[in-house]
Amino acid sequence: MDNIEHRVEELEMKLAFQDGTIEELNQQVIKLNDVVALQQEQLRLLLSKLQSVEPSNMATQADETPPPHY
């Protein structure tokens, strides 16, 4: 019986450690999710600002005349 009690205690300690680890990982995932959401919003704002800037003076590839060797 002493062996079974020892094994149960070991399993309880491992379970407690795993519960703590899972909670720490969960908190990290929450933080990373917040960071990603913020970065996505910043990227949307940046794209919006870039699109509102006056168009470039460069001709698009379709508007560009081909070089003489074509």
matplotlib code that plots the C-alpha trace (Angstrom):
import matplotlib.pyplot as plt

x = [0.0, 2.9, 4.0, 0.6, 0.4, 3.8, 2.8, -0.4, 1.6, 4.0, 1.1, -0.5, 2.7, 3.1, -0.5, -0.1, 3.1, 1.3, -1.6, 0.8, 2.6, -0.7, -1.8, 1.5, 1.3, -2.3, -1.3, 1.5, -1.0, -3.4, -0.5, 0.6, -2.9, -3.2, 0.1, -1.0, -4.3, -2.5, -0.1, -2.9, -4.7, -1.5, -0.9, -4.5, -3.9, -0.5, -2.1, -4.9, -2.4, -0.3, -3.4, -4.4, -1.0, -1.0, -0.3, 3.3, 4.6, 6.0, 4.1, 2.6, 4.0, 0.9, 1.4, 5.1, 6.1, 8.3, 12.0, 13.0, 14.4, 10.9]
y = [0.0, 2.4, 2.1, 3.0, 6.1, 7.1, 6.7, 8.7, 11.5, 11.6, 11.7, 14.5, 16.5, 16.0, 17.1, 20.2, 21.1, 20.5, 22.6, 25.5, 25.1, 25.0, 28.2, 30.0, 28.9, 30.1, 33.5, 33.7, 32.8, 35.5, 38.1, 37.0, 37.2, 40.8, 41.6, 40.1, 41.9, 45.2, 44.6, 43.7, 47.0, 49.0, 47.3, 48.2, 51.8, 51.8, 50.4, 52.9, 55.8, 54.4, 54.1, 57.7, 59.0, 60.5, 57.9, 57.5, 59.2, 55.9, 54.2, 50.9, 47.9, 47.9, 51.6, 51.2, 51.0, 48.0, 48.5, 48.8, 45.2, 43.7]
z = [0.0, 0.7, -2.9, -4.2, -1.9, -3.1, -6.8, -6.2, -4.5, -7.5, -9.9, -7.9, -8.0, -11.7, -12.3, -10.2, -12.1, -15.4, -14.4, -13.6, -16.8, -18.8, -17.1, -17.8, -21.5, -21.7, -20.4, -23.0, -25.7, -24.5, -24.6, -28.0, -29.3, -28.1, -29.7, -33.0, -32.9, -32.3, -35.1, -37.5, -36.6, -37.1, -40.5, -41.5, -40.6, -42.4, -45.6, -45.4, -45.1, -48.0, -50.2, -49.4, -50.5, -54.1, -56.7, -57.8, -60.9, -62.1, -64.9, -64.3, -66.1, -68.4, -69.3, -69.9, -73.6, -74.3, -75.0, -78.7, -78.9, -78.6]

ax = plt.figure().add_subplot(projection="3d")
ax.plot(x, y, z, "-o")
ax.set_aspect("equal")
plt.show()
